[in-house]
Structures are given as C-alpha cells and as structure tokens.
C-alpha cells in the first residue's frame, strides 16, 4: 500500500491509499481519482517528503529535513480558504462513510501504535481474532499486506481534517 498526497485543480489537498504506483496511474488515467472536496478529476500528485526509516547507521542521528511547500505568490491568497458546493449524492456518500467509520471504531478495540504487532499475533494464531483498529505507517501496512494480513484503512472524511 502507498499513501499519496494529492492536489486537485482547485488546490484542495487530500490523501488516498493505493495498492501501488501503477494502481494510482491506472485510476487517475481513467478519471477514477477525484477530489473529495469538489469532485474534480483533474488531480496531480502533490510534493511529498520521503518517509525515512530510523536506522542505526553512522550519520543517521541527524533529523530529517522536511520540504516546505513553495511560498504563495499572492499575499491575498493567505486569507482564502477552500470551499465546495456538495451535491446531495456526495452528502449521502459522506454520511455512509462516516457511519461505516463510526461502526468500525465503536465495535473494535483501539490498539493505537501496537496495531502491526496485534494484527500479526491474530494472523499467526498467537491470540484470538477480534476487531481492532489503530495506527500503522505506510511501510508497516505494506509489510502486513505482504504477509497476508487482511487490513483496510479507515475512511477519513475531508471534514475531519478541519
């Protein structure tokens, strides 16, 4: 699994998980990747800083530098905020996603950062299977999927990021 930061032609930023890079390319080419805020299918990959592992090699103690987005060209743009008109179908879809997320979190145990460890224990029969959710890095999620552990990202709605 790979998490892409994307931006639409209306400058709305959002993230989506894809199986791999080719999966993103195929879906974007077919117009299946759309902005959750405005529905635009004119979407591009946004500038992303690479996720670097914390190795114990020499020189690895230096903190990773984050890449800052380019400065805005207009001082007026600082006062603007992203807005969207949402269709009734979009409202219904968002409500269903919220309902799904609420159901999953209500009926599962939050194991936080121990998600990869707990998911492996259940997958390999070390503990009894139960519904859990928590946090995993994109690399941890990929490793789990490669091992055959079934997992799905929880839906995140644009409203939840505000």
N, C-alpha and C positions, 0 to 999 in steps of 0.2 A: 504494500500500500504506500502511496505517496500523497502528501498533502501539498496542494498548490495554492499559493496566494494569487488571486486573480483580480482583474480590474475591468470594468465594462467601459463602453464609450462615453458613459455619463459620469465616469470617475468614481463609481461605487466599488469599494474594496470588499472582497469576500474570499472565503477559503472553501475548497472542496477536496475530498479524498478521491483518488483514482487508483485502480489496480496497478497501473504502471504508466510510464510516459506515453507509450503508444496508445493506451486507452484514452488518455486525455486528447491526444491528437485526433483520433477517430471521432470521438464525441463532438469535439469542437468543430471539425470539418463538416459534420452532419447537422450542425446547429442545435445540438442537444444540450450544450452547456449555456445556461442563461443566468443572468444576474437576478438574485432573489429580491433585490430592492425594486428594480424597474422592469425586469423581464427581457432586457436586451440580450441578444445572442452575439453581439459584437464584443467578444471577450478576449482578453490577452493575459498572458502570464505577467504578474507583477514582479518587480525586483525583489528577490529574496536573499537573505543572508544564509549561507550554508550552515547546517547543523553539524557542529564538530564534536566528536567524541572527546571524553576526558581521558586522555592517555597518560601513561606514566613515563613517557619518553622524555629525554632531555629537552628543555625548552618548552615543554607542554604546560608549564605552570603559568605562562603568560595568558592573561584573559583574552578571549576572542573579541575582536572589534566588531561592532555592529555597523552595518552600512546604513547611513542615514538617507532618507528619500531626498530627491533634489528639491531645493527651495522653490517656493511658489514664485511665479513670475509677476504676480499682481498682489499688491497689499490688500486689495478688496476681497480677494478670494479667501482670506483668513476669516472673514465674517460670515461666509456662506456655509451652509450645511446641506448634506444630501437629503433629498426629499423624493417621494414617489407617490403616484396615484396607484392604489391597489385595486385590482378587479375583484368582483365577488368570488370568482373561482380561486383566485390567489388567497383571499381571506379564508375560504373554506379549506384549502390545502394547508395553509399555515396552522389553522386550528387543529386539523387532523395530525400534523406533525407534532404540535405541542401536546396533544392528547396522547400520542404514542410515547413521547419522551416522558411525560408525567407518569404514565402507566409503568414504563420500564423502571424509572427511578423509585416509584412507590413500592414496586413488587420485587425489588432486588436489593442486595446489600452493597453499600458503597465501601469498597476496599481501598479507595484512594490510589496512592502510588504503588501499592502492592498488587495491582491488577495483573501484570505479567506473571508474577510468581503464583498467585492464586489460580489463574487460568491454567497454567501448566500443571499444577497439582491436580486439578479436576480432570484435565485432559488425560493425564497419565494414571488416573485412578488412585492417587495418593489421598485424596479427600473426596467426600461425597459431592456430587454435582448439585449446584444451586445457581440461582440467577445472581450475577454480580455485575457491578459497573465500577469504573474508576478511571485512572489516568495511565496512559502509555504514550511514549514518544513514537513518532512515525517509524523509527528503526525497530523499536520493541514490537510494535504492531505487525510490521513486516515479518520479523522473526517468528512471531506466534503463528501467523498465517502459513509461513513456510513449513512449520512443524505440524500443520493440520489442525490447529486450534481454531475453532469457529468463533469469530467475533465480528461485531459491526460497530461503526462509530455512532454515537448518539446524535440525533439530529439537533443542529444548532440553528436557531432562527435569527435573522438579522436584528429583530427587536431586542434580543437578549444581549447584544453586544453594546447597546447604547447605555 
